[in-house]
């Protein structure tokens, strides 16, 4: 026999078995009540697992927001322009290093970038730069934290972002 004949026979056999299994599965799905119940149960379990994973993701994001706000509020930032510049460069370097290590380190990278934003003289400009340079999940987290802090500041009429962070998280900064 030729190699092409063997290949055609093999492919035909595999296709026949595959199509046969499809017909068998369809027949079982339509006519076997136990099989239908099993499929329904599996769909429910998959939906429940997806919902739990979503809730865990939301919970971890909220914990990240709280951790960043609290740690940045507890931080004593430099006051002189030279010290601010040095601190800014250190924090950006740490954040870029963490982002360079991959998506698993994005949550850790948020804090250094946020601290750098706190000491930068023009935060709006820096946000524009961040939007172009850092990964989207990190940028979205930073902007969400800023929004939370701004909302807390406006609702509490506090004078400093640190006080707003403390009121947003319910934790004393001192």
Secondary structure as UniProt FT lines:
FT   HELIX           3..31
FT   HELIX           33..74
FT   HELIX           81..100
FT   HELIX           103..105
FT   HELIX           106..119
FT   HELIX           123..133
FT   HELIX           136..156
FT   HELIX           161..169
//
